[in-house]
Amino acid sequence: MKRMKTKLWILLAIIPAFFYGCNKETFTSKPQLSIKSINSTTLKTGDLLLFDINFTDKEGDIQDTLWVQKFSRVCPNTPGVQFTSLNKVPNFTPTSNLDGVLEIGFGYNANVQGYSTISGCGSKNDTAYFKFWLRDKAHNVSDTLTTQNIILLK
């Protein structure tokens, strides 16, 4: 009976070590993005839409470009709004295994100082979603992050 207990303890010690060793590495050379928060999913004219996007990067060299694109589900012929020149990631000294939060904001049908403006369909309510992707200095590009639907009231 004592021999059986010893084997059981060894087995119980091996199983957690196996699962811990199989965990996917959090930091990769390709930047990783995930949504931390969106301040609102329903906007009226003049509201500010704020996205907090978590990022990780193994080399910490994300100081290149963040692309943001808006798509309308109600007015698909309305062109998506792609902001490239406004989303240059500021230059800073990179650190290995960098993680943080990117804060991106837009004024809805309003000029809000320091923020780009987005618009809806015009005469009717709109439903939109946004896509984000990030390129680092080594030209590694993250997967595209797509948000949930955002309601834009007329």
N, C-alpha and C positions, 0 to 999 in steps of 0.2 A: 504494500500500500504506500509506503514511504517513497518508493521508486516512482510510482505514478504521479505523486504530488510534484516531484522534482521535474519530470517531463512537462507537466502542465505549466509550471512557472517559467520554464525555458520557452515554451511555445507562446505564452502570454507576453514575454519580453520581446520575442522576435516579431510578432504581428505588428505592434505599433511602429517599430523601427522600419519595417518594410513599407508601410504606408507613408511614413514621414519621408523616407528616401525617394518615394515616387512622386512627391509633390512637384508640380510644375514651378519652375523658377519664376519669381515675381518680376524681376527686372530682365528685360531683353534689349538687344540692340535696336530693335524696331520699337518705336514709342507705342505705349499702350494707353488708350483713352477709355474712360467710363464716365457716366453721368453721376455727379454727386447730388446736384439739386437743380430744379427749375423753379423760379420764384412764383410763377403762375401759369396755368394752362388755359386761362380765359382772359383776354385782354380787351379793353375798350380804348378808344382814341386817347392818346396822351400817356398811356401806361408804359412802364419800362419793363422789358423782358430780360431777365438775367439768367444766364446759364453758368453753373459752376461745374467745370469738367476736371475730373481727376486725371493725372497723367503719371506715368513712370517711364524711365529710360535708363538703361544700364550705364551708358557713358555720360549721361547728363548734358548732352549737346543738342538740346531742343531749340536752340536759338536760330531758327530759320523761319518757317512760315506755317501759320494755322489758317486753313481754309474753312469757310463757313458758307453753306448754301441753303437757301430757303426754297421749299417747294409748296405749291398750292394744290390741295386736293379738289377744291371747288372750281377754281378758274385755272385749269391746267395750261391754257394758252398764255397766261401771264408768265413772263419769264422769271425763272428763279433768280434770286439775288445772290450773286457771288461776291464776297468781300475778300479781296486778296491784299491790296495795298494797305488796308487798315489793320491787318493782322500779322504784321511782322513781329515775331517774338523778340523782345528786347535782348540785347547782348549781355551776358553775365558770365562769370567764371564757372565752368561746368564742374560738377562733382559727381563721382561715381554713384550709381544706384539712386538717382534723383527721383523724388516723387513730390508732387505738389498739386495745386489747384489753379486752373486757368479760369479767370472770370471774364465772361463775354456778355455784353449787353447791347440792346437795341431799343430805340424809342419807337413806339407803334404810332404811325401817322403823326409824328411830332418831332420837332427838332429839339433834342435834349442834348445839352452841351456835353461833349466827350463821348457821345454814342452815335452810331450809325442809325439811320431810319429804315424801318420796314413798313410795307403797306399791305393791305389786303386786296380783295376784289373790287372794292369801291362801293357799289350800290347794294351789296348783299354780304352776309356774314361769310367768312372764309375759314377753312381749316387748313393749317399748314404744318409741315414738319421740317426739321433742320438736319443737315448733315455736317459733320465736322471731321477733318483729318489733319494730321500734323506731319511735317517733314523736318528731320533734324539736319545738322550740318553735314553728316555723312551721307545724306540723301536717302536715309531709311524713312519709309512712309508708314504711318500707323494704318490699321484697319479703319474703315469709315464707320463713324459712330452716328447712329440715327436716333433722333428723339421721338418721344411720343407726340401725338397730335396736340397742336396749340390752336385754340379757337380765337379768331380775330373778329370781334364784333364790329359791324359797320358804324 
